[in-house]
Amino acid sequence: MRIGIRVVLAAIIAIVTTTVTTITPAAADLWPFDGIPPDKSTHSYCYTTSVQADLKSYIPGAMNYLANATTIPGVPFHSPCETTNSSSDGTPATDVAWFDVWVEGSFGQAVCKVWTASDPDVCDQRHARINGNVIRASGDPHHQFIKTVCHELGHTAGIDHYSPLAAPPEPPGAFGQPQDCMASGDVTAIGNPGGSWIHTYNPHHIGDANPHWA
C-alpha cells in the first residue's frame, strides 16, 4: 500500500513540475539589449556606399518615427558618415551608420563599432546592417524591409528584441503588450505583415528607451 501511495505522489509531483516549467514566463527584456548604451545626444544617421536605393527609401521614415515616438532630441542626417569619436576631431561619430550587406543567418544586426571618447562603455556609433539581398528574395520584401529597418534601429536605441516564433512564444517585451517591430523573424511567418506593428515600438519598449534621454 505504501509503495502505491509513493508512486501516486511521484506522479503528481512530476505533473506539477512539468506544468510549472511550461507556464513560467520568459525573463524580462533588457535595456540596453546587449549591455552597451547609446550616447545621450541626438541620434544621427548616415548611409554607407553599400546602401541601395530601395533600402534607402525606408530609412528616413523610421528615423523620424523614432524621434517622434521617444524623447530622443532629434535624428540629424550626416553626409558623409563621421566614423571616429570626438577624440580625433572634436566631433562625435554618427550614431547609426546604415549598411546593405550580408548578415549570417539573419535579416539584420546592429553592432557597436565606435565608443565615445569620454566613456569606453558607451556606444558612439552602431553599424545597422540590413541583409538586403536576402530580404529582396523573401516572400514579402516590402514589409520585411520596413520591419527590419525599424527593428535594427530599435537596437541602436538599446531596445531588446523578442521571438514570437519561439516555443513557447516570447512576449513583446512584457506580457499584455502589443506586437511591434522588435519581433524577430520573417513577417509572413509572424503574421499580419501589413499591420502597423512592423513600423512601431510598443509602449513597453518606448518606456525602456525614454529614461535614457529624459
N, CA, C and O of each residue as an XYZ file, in Angstrom:
856
protein
N       0.840     -1.211      0.000
C       0.000      0.000      0.000
C       0.863      1.244      0.000
O       0.592      2.187     -0.743
N       1.920      1.259      0.840
C       2.791      2.430      0.897
C       3.487      2.660     -0.434
O       3.680      3.802     -0.851
N       3.868      1.554     -1.110
C       4.525      1.678     -2.412
C       3.585      2.335     -3.410
O       3.998      3.181     -4.204
N       2.314      1.938     -3.362
C       1.323      2.531     -4.266
C       1.167      4.021     -4.023
O       1.083      4.801     -4.971
N       1.127      4.424     -2.753
C       0.991      5.838     -2.412
C       2.195      6.623     -2.937
O       2.046      7.718     -3.480
N       3.392      6.045     -2.766
C       4.606      6.720     -3.235
C       4.577      6.927     -4.743
O       4.973      7.979     -5.244
N       4.100      5.907     -5.463
C       4.028      6.008     -6.925
C       3.078      7.118     -7.335
O       3.386      7.911     -8.225
N       1.906      7.176     -6.677
C       0.911      8.216     -6.985
C       1.469      9.606     -6.691
O       1.333     10.526     -7.498
N       2.103      9.747     -5.518
C       2.668     11.051     -5.151
C       3.756     11.466     -6.137
O       3.817     12.633     -6.525
N       4.603     10.545     -6.543
C       5.663     10.851     -7.502
C       5.061     11.319     -8.821
O       5.576     12.242     -9.451
N       3.980     10.686     -9.233
C       3.333     11.071    -10.488
C       2.756     12.471    -10.390
O       2.861     13.262    -11.328
N       2.137     12.780     -9.236
C       1.548     14.115     -9.039
C       2.632     15.188     -9.063
O       2.471     16.231     -9.696
N       3.743     14.920     -8.365
C       4.850     15.891     -8.320
C       5.396     16.119     -9.723
O       5.710     17.253    -10.084
N       5.515     15.059    -10.518
C       6.036     15.179    -11.886
C       5.127     16.044    -12.733
O       5.600     16.877    -13.506
N       3.799     15.850    -12.591
C       2.837     16.642    -13.361
C       2.908     18.110    -12.976
O       2.917     18.983    -13.844
N       2.960     18.388    -11.668
C       3.027     19.772    -11.193
C       4.303     20.444    -11.678
O       4.280     21.588    -12.130
N       5.426     19.716    -11.580
C       6.706     20.273    -12.010
C       6.678     20.607    -13.494
O       7.141     21.671    -13.904
N       6.134     19.695    -14.303
C       6.049     19.927    -15.744
C       5.186     21.125    -16.054
O       5.522     21.937    -16.916
N       4.049     21.239    -15.338
C       3.134     22.354    -15.565
C       3.790     23.674    -15.231
O       3.693     24.626    -16.004
N       4.458     23.747    -14.089
C       5.119     24.982    -13.673
C       6.200     25.373    -14.672
O       6.344     26.544    -15.024
N       6.967     24.364    -15.131
C       8.021     24.639    -16.106
C       7.442     25.206    -17.383
O       8.022     26.107    -17.989
N       6.282     24.675    -17.800
C       5.672     25.100    -19.057
C       5.148     26.521    -18.991
O       5.247     27.250    -19.977
N       4.590     26.941    -17.858
C       3.945     28.247    -17.796
C       4.833     29.330    -17.202
O       4.405     30.476    -17.065
N       6.058     28.982    -16.849
C       6.944     30.015    -16.320
C       7.166     31.090    -17.359
O       7.613     30.771    -18.461
N       6.875     32.367    -17.065
C       7.025     33.411    -18.065
C       8.478     33.624    -18.438
O       9.388     33.350    -17.654
N       8.681     34.127    -19.676
C      10.034     34.431    -20.136
C      10.617     35.554    -19.299
O       9.895     36.382    -18.745
N      11.939     35.562    -19.219
C      12.612     36.613    -18.464
C      12.321     37.971    -19.072
O      12.097     38.086    -20.276
N      12.326     39.006    -18.230
C      12.068     40.357    -18.709
C      13.138     40.754    -19.708
O      14.281     40.302    -19.630
N      12.747     41.618    -20.661
C      13.722     42.044    -21.644
C      14.743     42.985    -21.009
O      14.541     43.492    -19.905
N      15.824     43.205    -21.715
C      16.932     44.001    -21.198
C      17.006     45.354    -21.884
O      16.643     45.490    -23.052
N      17.477     46.349    -21.151
C      17.870     47.621    -21.766
C      19.149     48.080    -21.096
O      19.210     48.130    -19.867
N      20.176     48.419    -21.871
C      20.289     48.187    -23.308
C      20.391     46.700    -23.623
O      20.866     45.911    -22.806
N      19.949     46.337    -24.795
C      19.757     44.921    -25.108
C      21.045     44.105    -25.033
O      21.002     42.924    -24.686
N      22.196     44.714    -25.355
C      23.459     43.984    -25.307
C      24.408     44.524    -24.244
O      25.596     44.201    -24.241
N      23.877     45.350    -23.340
C      24.689     45.888    -22.258
C      25.480     47.131    -22.625
O      26.228     47.646    -21.794
N      25.334     47.629    -23.857
C      26.090     48.803    -24.309
C      25.105     49.927    -24.621
O      24.436     49.870    -25.653
N      24.991     50.948    -23.768
C      24.029     52.024    -24.022
C      24.511     52.966    -25.116
O      25.717     53.101    -25.324
N      23.591     53.619    -25.818
C      23.980     54.666    -26.763
C      24.322     55.947    -26.010
O      24.024     56.076    -24.823
N      24.954     56.903    -26.713
C      25.181     58.191    -26.063
C      23.850     58.933    -25.916
O      22.835     58.507    -26.468
N      23.857     60.019    -25.185
C      22.611     60.709    -24.844
C      22.333     61.931    -25.714
O      21.445     62.722    -25.395
N      23.058     62.096    -26.784
C      22.836     63.240    -27.668
C      21.780     62.880    -28.710
O      21.050     61.905    -28.536
N      21.693     63.650    -29.780
C      20.804     63.305    -30.884
C      21.207     61.951    -31.465
O      22.310     61.461    -31.223
N      20.307     61.364    -32.226
C      20.561     60.039    -32.801
C      20.747     60.215    -34.311
O      19.838     59.951    -35.098
N      21.928     60.659    -34.688
C      22.215     60.962    -36.085
C      22.372     59.688    -36.910
O      22.603     58.604    -36.372
N      22.242     59.843    -38.233
C      22.379     58.680    -39.102
C      23.032     59.060    -40.421
O      23.074     60.230    -40.802
N      23.540     58.040    -41.112
C      24.180     58.253    -42.405
C      24.075     56.967    -43.215
O      23.770     55.902    -42.678
N      24.332     57.081    -44.507
C      24.342     55.925    -45.392
C      25.769     55.630    -45.827
O      26.507     56.536    -46.213
N      26.154     54.365    -45.764
C      27.411     53.969    -46.381
C      27.150     53.739    -47.871
O      25.999     53.689    -48.305
N      28.208     53.603    -48.638
C      28.058     53.433    -50.088
C      27.395     52.109    -50.451
O      26.978     51.921    -51.594
N      27.293     51.196    -49.502
C      26.660     49.898    -49.779
C      25.142     49.992    -49.898
O      24.514     49.106    -50.477
N      24.548     51.052    -49.358
C      23.083     51.139    -49.266
C      22.469     51.405    -50.638
O      22.742     52.430    -51.262
N      21.637     50.473    -51.099
C      20.959     50.621    -52.377
C      19.697     51.463    -52.222
O      19.206     51.679    -51.114
N      19.182     51.933    -53.362
C      18.079     52.899    -53.361
C      16.834     52.358    -52.676
O      16.152     53.101    -51.971
N      16.519     51.067    -52.869
C      15.291     50.551    -52.259
C      15.382     50.563    -50.744
O      14.442     50.987    -50.073
N      16.498     50.104    -50.195
C      16.672     50.159    -48.741
C      16.668     51.601    -48.252
O      16.039     51.903    -47.238
N      17.342     52.477    -48.939
C      17.435     53.878    -48.521
C      16.057     54.523    -48.389
O      15.856     55.399    -47.548
N      15.117     54.094    -49.212
C      13.780     54.705    -49.179
C      13.023     54.411    -47.889
O      12.074     55.121    -47.559
N      13.428     53.372    -47.149
C      12.724     53.006    -45.917
C      13.302     53.671    -44.667
O      12.658     53.673    -43.618
N      14.482     54.222    -44.763
C      15.190     54.652    -43.557
C      14.719     55.995    -42.990
O      14.519     56.080    -41.779
N      14.529     57.058    -43.802
C      14.127     58.344    -43.199
C      12.837     58.265    -42.394
O      12.737     58.879    -41.331
N      11.850     57.520    -42.883
C      10.594     57.392    -42.146
C      10.792     56.728    -40.801
O      10.184     57.135    -39.811
N      11.636     55.709    -40.755
C      11.915     55.030    -39.492
C      12.645     55.948    -38.526
O      12.349     55.962    -37.331
N      13.608     56.722    -39.046
C      14.342     57.655    -38.191
C      13.401     58.712    -37.615
O      13.462     59.014    -36.423
N      12.538     59.270    -38.449
C      11.606     60.307    -37.979
C      10.613     59.739    -36.972
O      10.272     60.401    -35.992
N      10.152     58.519    -37.211
C       9.251     57.891    -36.242
C       9.941     57.730    -34.893
O       9.339     58.011    -33.856
N      11.200     57.280    -34.892
C      11.936     57.116    -33.633
C      12.002     58.429    -32.880
O      11.805     58.460    -31.665
N      12.276     59.514    -33.589
C      12.357     60.828    -32.940
C      11.013     61.251    -32.369
O      10.949     61.809    -31.274
N       9.942     60.988    -33.105
C       8.602     61.421    -32.669
C       8.042     60.552    -31.550
O       7.258     61.029    -30.729
N       8.436     59.280    -31.511
C       7.862     58.338    -30.540
C       8.600     58.337    -29.211
O       8.083     57.822    -28.219
N       9.803     58.906    -29.176
C      10.633     58.839    -27.975
C      11.080     60.238    -27.556
O      10.716     61.235    -28.180
N      11.872     60.290    -26.493
C      12.416     61.567    -26.031
C      13.779     61.865    -26.654
O      14.451     62.805    -26.231
N      14.198     61.088    -27.646
C      15.446     61.372    -28.364
C      15.341     62.760    -28.995
O      14.357     63.048    -29.675
N      16.337     63.624    -28.781
C      16.211     65.037    -29.183
C      16.528     65.328    -30.643
O      17.054     66.398    -30.951
N      16.223     64.406    -31.549
C      16.432     64.678    -32.956
C      17.236     63.594    -33.641
O      17.972     62.846    -32.998
N      17.083     63.516    -34.982
C      17.753     62.486    -35.775
C      18.408     63.139    -37.004
O      17.990     62.870    -38.130
N      19.411     63.979    -36.811
C      20.023     64.664    -37.948
C      20.717     63.705    -38.911
O      21.277     62.684    -38.510
N      20.663     64.065    -40.196
C      21.321     63.260    -41.220
C      22.733     63.777    -41.445
O      22.950     64.982    -41.565
N      23.700     62.852    -41.502
C      25.094     63.202    -41.750
C      25.528     62.664    -43.111
O      25.223     61.524    -43.459
N      26.224     63.467    -43.857
C      26.819     63.012    -45.109
C      28.136     63.736    -45.326
O      28.144     64.959    -45.473
N      29.247     63.015    -45.350
C      29.372     61.559    -45.215
C      29.286     61.132    -43.751
O      29.085     61.960    -42.863
N      29.438     59.846    -43.516
C      29.428     59.329    -42.152
C      30.657     59.821    -41.387
O      31.771     59.827    -41.909
N      30.428     60.231    -40.146
C      31.534     60.546    -39.238
C      31.891     59.253    -38.526
O      31.071     58.711    -37.784
N      33.090     58.754    -38.738
C      33.429     57.397    -38.295
C      34.338     57.336    -37.077
O      34.706     56.244    -36.643
N      34.708     58.484    -36.515
C      35.566     58.493    -35.330
C      34.901     59.295    -34.228
O      34.057     60.151    -34.494
N      35.288     59.014    -32.983
C      34.715     59.783    -31.881
C      35.405     61.131    -31.744
O      36.292     61.465    -32.530
N      35.002     61.895    -30.758
C      35.454     63.278    -30.640
C      36.925     63.429    -30.263
O      37.460     64.537    -30.297
N      37.581     62.335    -29.907
C      38.982     62.442    -29.519
C      39.873     62.818    -30.698
O      40.961     63.359    -30.503
N      39.421     62.537    -31.918
C      40.257     62.799    -33.085
C      40.031     64.183    -33.685
O      40.986     64.845    -34.093
N      38.766     64.627    -33.742
C      38.498     65.917    -34.394
C      37.496     66.784    -33.642
O      37.062     67.818    -34.150
N      37.126     66.367    -32.428
C      36.183     67.150    -31.629
C      34.730     66.891    -31.960
O      33.841     67.440    -31.309
N      34.468     66.059    -32.966
C      33.098     65.770    -33.391
C      32.773     64.308    -33.108
O      33.539     63.431    -33.508
N      31.665     64.015    -32.433
C      31.319     62.615    -32.171
C      30.968     61.880    -33.458
O      30.645     62.504    -34.469
N      31.033     60.574    -33.416
C      30.682     59.751    -34.575
C      29.187     59.821    -34.854
O      28.385     60.080    -33.956
N      28.822     59.584    -36.116
C      27.410     59.435    -36.464
C      26.858     58.225    -35.708
O      27.482     57.164    -35.690
N      25.691     58.386    -35.087
C      25.174     57.328    -34.213
C      24.828     56.042    -34.955
O      25.130     54.948    -34.477
N      24.195     56.169    -36.122
C      23.731     54.994    -36.866
C      24.282     55.066    -38.290
O      23.871     55.921    -39.075
N      25.201     54.177    -38.618
C      25.711     54.057    -39.987
C      25.014     52.872    -40.644
O      25.174     51.732    -40.207
N      24.244     53.138    -41.688
C      23.462     52.087    -42.335
C      24.274     51.360    -43.403
O      24.999     51.978    -44.183
N      24.137     50.043    -43.422
C      24.821     49.186    -44.383
C      23.806     48.266    -45.066
O      22.811     47.868    -44.461
N      24.067     47.938    -46.321
C      23.287     46.951    -47.071
C      24.253     45.812    -47.391
O      24.868     45.792    -48.457
N      24.380     44.870    -46.466
C      25.427     43.848    -46.553
C      24.905     42.492    -46.066
O      23.848     42.393    -45.442
N      25.675     41.469    -46.372
C      25.352     40.120    -45.912
C      25.462     40.031    -44.398
O      26.419     40.527    -43.803
N      24.470     39.393    -43.781
C      24.485     39.113    -42.348
C      24.192     37.622    -42.190
O      23.155     37.135    -42.640
N      25.083     36.924    -41.567
C      24.947     35.473    -41.446
C      23.727     35.083    -40.614
O      23.632     35.432    -39.437
N      22.788     34.352    -41.239
C      21.668     33.777    -40.519
C      20.640     34.754    -39.997
O      19.888     34.416    -39.083
N      20.580     35.969    -40.553
C      19.664     36.972    -40.012
C      19.308     37.995    -41.087
O      20.040     38.186    -42.058
N      18.155     38.652    -40.885
C      17.780     39.748    -41.773
C      18.593     41.010    -41.479
O      18.696     41.883    -42.341
N      19.165     41.122    -40.293
C      19.939     42.313    -39.958
C      20.609     42.184    -38.608
O      20.379     41.223    -37.873
N      21.446     43.168    -38.286
C      22.084     43.242    -36.974
C      22.535     44.676    -36.733
O      22.686     45.457    -37.673
N      22.746     45.012    -35.473
C      23.215     46.356    -35.096
C      24.348     46.192    -34.094
O      24.124     45.824    -32.940
N      25.556     46.466    -34.544
C      26.754     46.199    -33.757
C      27.469     47.505    -33.423
O      27.662     48.348    -34.299
N      27.861     47.676    -32.161
C      28.617     48.871    -31.781
C      30.035     48.755    -32.333
O      30.720     47.756    -32.113
N      30.465     49.796    -33.057
C      31.800     49.792    -33.662
C      32.676     50.947    -33.190
O      33.898     50.889    -33.322
N      32.062     52.004    -32.638
C      32.828     53.150    -32.135
C      32.298     53.499    -30.758
O      31.086     53.603    -30.564
N      33.210     53.683    -29.784
C      32.812     54.049    -28.428
C      33.118     55.521    -28.189
O      33.999     56.089    -28.834
N      32.389     56.139    -27.260
C      32.590     57.565    -27.006
C      33.975     57.818    -26.423
O      34.571     56.948    -25.788
N      34.467     59.022    -26.654
C      35.786     59.397    -26.129
C      35.769     59.501    -24.614
O      36.780     59.238    -23.962
N      34.633     59.882    -24.049
C      34.556     60.121    -22.612
C      34.262     58.868    -21.800
O      34.553     58.821    -20.605
N      33.674     57.829    -22.453
C      33.297     56.623    -21.715
C      33.405     55.420    -22.644
O      32.603     55.298    -23.570
N      34.367     54.530    -22.429
C      34.542     53.371    -23.302
C      33.433     52.336    -23.190
O      33.433     51.353    -23.930
N      32.494     52.538    -22.282
C      31.368     51.619    -22.143
C      30.110     52.133    -22.826
O      29.065     51.485    -22.763
N      30.197     53.299    -23.485
C      29.043     53.899    -24.164
C      29.291     53.896    -25.662
O      30.379     54.250    -26.117
N      28.282     53.495    -26.431
C      28.432     53.391    -27.882
C      28.239     54.740    -28.555
O      27.248     55.429    -28.318
N      29.198     55.109    -29.399
C      29.109     56.347    -30.174
C      28.556     56.079    -31.570
O      27.935     56.955    -32.170
N      28.778     54.878    -32.085
C      28.247     54.528    -33.412
C      27.973     53.036    -33.508
O      28.806     52.209    -33.141
N      26.787     52.711    -34.009
C      26.456     51.329    -34.348
C      26.349     51.194    -35.863
O      25.891     52.105    -36.554
N      26.772     50.061    -36.352
C      26.568     49.707    -37.744
C      25.250     48.950    -37.836
O      25.137     47.827    -37.344
N      24.259     49.562    -38.466
C      22.968     48.922    -38.693
C      23.053     48.200    -40.030
O      22.952     48.824    -41.086
N      23.236     46.899    -39.983
C      23.469     46.094    -41.176
C      22.178     45.403    -41.597
O      21.614     44.607    -40.846
N      21.720     45.712    -42.799
C      20.497     45.129    -43.336
C      20.886     44.138    -44.432
O      21.615     44.483    -45.362
N      20.399     42.918    -44.314
C      20.709     41.858    -45.269
C      19.799     41.998    -46.488
O      18.872     41.214    -46.693
N      20.093     43.020    -47.287
C      19.195     43.397    -48.365
C      18.931     42.309    -49.382
O      17.787     42.131    -49.802
N      19.947     41.580    -49.789
C      19.748     40.555    -50.810
C      18.847     39.434    -50.327
O      18.045     38.908    -51.099
N      18.969     39.063    -49.058
C      18.083     38.031    -48.509
C      16.653     38.565    -48.411
O      15.700     37.846    -48.710
N      16.503     39.817    -47.995
C      15.158     40.396    -47.891
C      14.514     40.512    -49.279
O      13.324     40.242    -49.436
N      15.293     40.909    -50.270
C      14.751     41.042    -51.629
C      14.259     39.707    -52.175
O      13.362     39.674    -53.017
N      14.836     38.616    -51.703
C      14.435     37.280    -52.149
C      13.386     36.645    -51.231
O      12.977     35.506    -51.456
N      12.951     37.369    -50.206
C      11.985     36.815    -49.245
C      10.569     36.871    -49.809
O      10.342     37.416    -50.889
N       9.625     36.306    -49.073
C       8.248     36.236    -49.543
C       7.533     37.572    -49.601
O       6.581     37.726    -50.366
N       7.968     38.539    -48.810
C       7.315     39.856    -48.755
C       8.379     40.920    -48.515
O       8.481     41.444    -47.405
N       9.174     41.250    -49.532
C      10.302     42.166    -49.340
C       9.903     43.533    -48.794
O      10.590     44.079    -47.931
N       8.807     44.087    -49.286
C       8.402     45.436    -48.861
C       8.192     45.504    -47.354
O       8.778     46.350    -46.679
N       7.368     44.626    -46.837
C       7.081     44.668    -45.406
C       8.263     44.169    -44.569
O       8.451     44.608    -43.434
N       9.060     43.252    -45.131
C      10.243     42.792    -44.396
C      11.267     43.908    -44.266
O      11.893     44.044    -43.215
N      11.451     44.709    -45.306
C      12.349     45.867    -45.208
C      11.877     46.828    -44.119
O      12.674     47.289    -43.302
N      10.584     47.126    -44.111
C      10.047     48.061    -43.107
C      10.315     47.543    -41.701
O      10.815     48.272    -40.845
N       9.978     46.275    -41.471
C      10.148     45.708    -40.127
C      11.610     45.618    -39.729
O      11.959     45.921    -38.588
N      12.469     45.208    -40.647
C      13.879     45.026    -40.313
C      14.567     46.356    -40.038
O      15.371     46.450    -39.112
N      14.269     47.373    -40.817
C      14.847     48.702    -40.569
C      14.411     49.212    -39.202
O      15.237     49.700    -38.431
N      13.119     49.103    -38.895
C      12.602     49.522    -37.586
C      13.260     48.711    -36.469
O      13.620     49.261    -35.428
N      13.414     47.424    -36.683
C      13.985     46.518    -35.678
C      15.434     46.877    -35.360
O      15.793     47.043    -34.194
N      16.270     46.996    -36.398
C      17.686     47.295    -36.151
C      17.864     48.709    -35.606
O      18.754     48.943    -34.789
N      17.044     49.642    -36.040
C      17.090     50.991    -35.476
C      16.743     50.953    -33.993
O      17.350     51.662    -33.190
N      15.769     50.125    -33.633
C      15.430     49.974    -32.216
C      16.618     49.487    -31.408
O      16.846     49.951    -30.291
N      17.374     48.555    -31.966
C      18.579     48.087    -31.278
C      19.581     49.224    -31.069
O      20.230     49.284    -30.025
N      19.717     50.119    -32.037
C      20.668     51.222    -31.874
C      20.260     52.137    -30.723
O      21.095     52.847    -30.164
N      18.976     52.119    -30.371
C      18.493     52.880    -29.217
C      18.439     52.025    -27.956
O      17.879     52.439    -26.942
N      19.023     50.830    -28.024
C      19.120     49.965    -26.854
C      17.970     49.005    -26.651
O      17.988     48.228    -25.697
N      16.959     49.033    -27.524
C      15.750     48.233    -27.324
C      16.016     46.762    -27.645
O      16.683     46.434    -28.626
N      15.486     45.898    -26.803
C      15.689     44.455    -26.942
C      14.677     43.867    -27.924
O      13.626     44.456    -28.178
N      15.009     42.703    -28.470
C      14.074     42.003    -29.338
C      13.427     40.841    -28.587
O      13.789     40.538    -27.450
N      12.473     40.206    -29.239
C      11.792     39.037    -28.680
C      11.396     38.143    -29.845
O      11.381     38.582    -30.995
N      11.078     36.900    -29.550
C      10.767     35.947    -30.612
C       9.352     35.393    -30.458
O       9.112     34.514    -29.631
N       8.408     35.916    -31.264
C       7.052     35.351    -31.212
C       6.968     33.972    -31.851
O       5.958     33.284    -31.705
N       8.026     33.559    -32.563
C       8.033     32.257    -33.218
C       8.717     31.186    -32.379
O       8.802     30.032    -32.799
N       9.206     31.556    -31.195
C       9.830     30.583    -30.303
C       8.769     29.661    -29.705
O       7.574     29.938    -29.808
N       9.200     28.580    -29.089
C       8.276     27.653    -28.431
C       8.666     27.523    -26.960
O       9.673     26.879    -26.666
N       7.910     28.108    -26.015
C       6.719     28.918    -26.262
C       7.087     30.318    -26.759
O       8.229     30.747    -26.592
N       6.136     31.034    -27.366
C       6.435     32.375    -27.877
C       6.864     33.319    -26.758
O       6.332     33.260    -25.649
N       7.825     34.185    -27.055
C       8.233     35.206    -26.091
C       7.296     36.404    -26.190
O       6.841     36.740    -27.283
N       7.003     37.052    -25.068
C       6.107     38.214    -25.106
C       6.799     39.424    -25.708
O       8.028     39.464    -25.760
N       6.033     40.419    -26.168
C       6.602     41.625    -26.774
C       7.225     42.569    -25.732
O       6.760     43.693    -25.545
N       8.263     42.102    -25.071
C       8.914     42.898    -24.027
C       8.297     42.674    -22.670
O       9.014     42.587    -21.674
N       6.984     42.579    -22.606
C       6.243     42.323    -21.372
C       4.892     41.729    -21.758
O       4.372     42.017    -22.836
N       4.325     40.907    -20.890
C       3.030     40.308    -21.175
C       1.955     41.388    -21.288
O       1.944     42.352    -20.523
N       1.052     41.211    -22.256
C      -0.040     42.146    -22.454
C       0.279     43.284    -23.395
O      -0.601     44.080    -23.721
N       1.525     43.379    -23.842
C       1.915     44.436    -24.775
C       1.581     44.023    -26.212
O       1.582     42.835    -26.535
N       1.296     45.006    -27.071
C       1.029     44.662    -28.475
C       2.304     44.282    -29.217
O       3.407     44.674    -28.834
N       2.134     43.530    -30.256
C       3.257     43.175    -31.134
C       3.900     44.441    -31.692
O       3.207     45.428    -31.944
N       5.210     44.423    -31.887
C       5.874     45.564    -32.517
C       7.044     45.078    -33.358
O       7.275     43.875    -33.483
N       7.784     46.027    -33.936
C       8.818     45.664    -34.894
C      10.030     45.013    -34.262
O      10.918     44.561    -34.983
N      10.102     44.946    -32.936
C      11.214     44.252    -32.291
C      11.013     42.737    -32.278
O      11.836     42.007    -31.727
N       9.924     42.263    -32.882
C       9.733     40.831    -33.085
C      10.792     40.334    -34.061
O      11.036     40.962    -35.091
N      11.417     39.210    -33.738
C      12.427     38.628    -34.618
C      11.779     37.645    -35.580
O      10.897     36.874    -35.202
N      12.230     37.684    -36.834
C      11.771     36.685    -37.779
C      11.136     37.255    -39.030
O      11.101     38.466    -39.247
N      10.640     36.350    -39.837
C      10.019     36.671    -41.121
C       8.608     37.212    -40.879
O       7.839     36.621    -40.121
N       8.273     38.318    -41.512
C       6.954     38.930    -41.277
C       5.822     38.012    -41.717
O       4.754     38.022    -41.106
N       6.031     37.228    -42.752
C       4.962     36.343    -43.204
C       4.732     35.201    -42.221
O       3.607     34.723    -42.077
N       5.781     34.764    -41.550
C       5.646     33.706    -40.542
C       5.017     34.246    -39.265
O       4.237     33.552    -38.613
N       5.354     35.485    -38.904
C       4.788     36.103    -37.693
C       3.308     36.370    -37.893
O       2.510     36.158    -36.980
N       2.931     36.837    -39.087
C       1.537     37.110    -39.402
C       1.194     38.584    -39.425
O       1.853     39.404    -38.786
N       0.140     38.910    -40.181
C      -0.323     40.288    -40.347
C       0.825     41.213    -40.776
O       1.082     42.218    -40.113
N       1.511     40.891    -41.867
C       2.674     41.686    -42.263
C       2.349     43.114    -42.671
O       3.234     43.970    -42.685
N       1.096     43.381    -43.003
C       0.712     44.739    -43.361
C       0.252     45.579    -42.192
O      -0.172     46.719    -42.379
N       0.328     45.033    -40.979
C      -0.133     45.762    -39.798
C       0.846     46.834    -39.352
O       2.009     46.839    -39.756
N       0.364     47.737    -38.519
C       1.206     48.847    -38.050
C       2.343     48.372    -37.158
O       3.302     49.112    -36.935
N       2.251     47.146    -36.644
C       3.297     46.641    -35.752
C       4.658     46.612    -36.426
O       5.674     46.699    -35.737
N       4.718     46.491    -37.757
C       6.003     46.336    -38.434
C       6.836     47.618    -38.430
O       8.032     47.577    -38.717
N       6.214     48.756    -38.106
C       6.974     50.016    -38.122
C       6.821     50.827    -36.836
O       7.081     52.030    -36.826
N       6.400     50.176    -35.757
C       6.212     50.893    -34.494
C       6.834     50.125    -33.335
O       7.105     48.928    -33.433
N       7.057     50.848    -32.224
C       7.501     50.257    -30.952
C       6.343     50.330    -29.972
O       5.633     51.335    -29.925
N       6.145     49.280    -29.192
C       5.039     49.302    -28.238
C       5.398     50.152    -27.008
O       6.563     50.501    -26.817
N       4.402     50.484    -26.177
C       4.671     51.360    -25.018
C       5.757     50.841    -24.084
O       6.512     51.627    -23.513
N       5.839     49.530    -23.927
C       6.871     48.977    -23.046
C       8.264     49.293    -23.586
O       9.131     49.731    -22.831
N       8.486     49.080    -24.863
C       9.795     49.324    -25.449
C      10.141     50.812    -25.484
O      11.293     51.188    -25.267
N       9.162     51.644    -25.754
C       9.401     53.093    -25.686
C       9.757     53.487    -24.271
O      10.636     54.319    -24.046
N       9.062     52.877    -23.308
C       9.363     53.161    -21.902
C      10.740     52.687    -21.478
O      11.330     53.247    -20.553
N      11.264     51.659    -22.144
C      12.629     51.222    -21.864
C      13.649     52.280    -22.286
O      14.613     52.549    -21.571
N      13.419     52.875    -23.463
C      14.407     53.800    -24.026
C      14.311     55.215    -23.474
O      15.335     55.864    -23.263
N      13.104     55.700    -23.239
C      12.915     57.122    -22.912
C      13.712     57.637    -21.708
O      14.256     58.739    -21.784
N      13.804     56.892    -20.603
C      14.540     57.449    -19.463
C      15.995     57.794    -19.769
O      16.575     58.660    -19.115
N      16.581     57.137    -20.740
C      17.984     57.399    -21.078
C      18.176     58.804    -21.619
O      19.205     59.436    -21.381
N      17.165     59.297    -22.358
C      17.260     60.635    -22.972
C      16.461     61.687    -22.211
O      16.459     62.857    -22.594
N      15.795     61.292    -21.154
C      14.926     62.243    -20.428
C      15.751     63.343    -19.760
O      15.191     64.226    -19.110
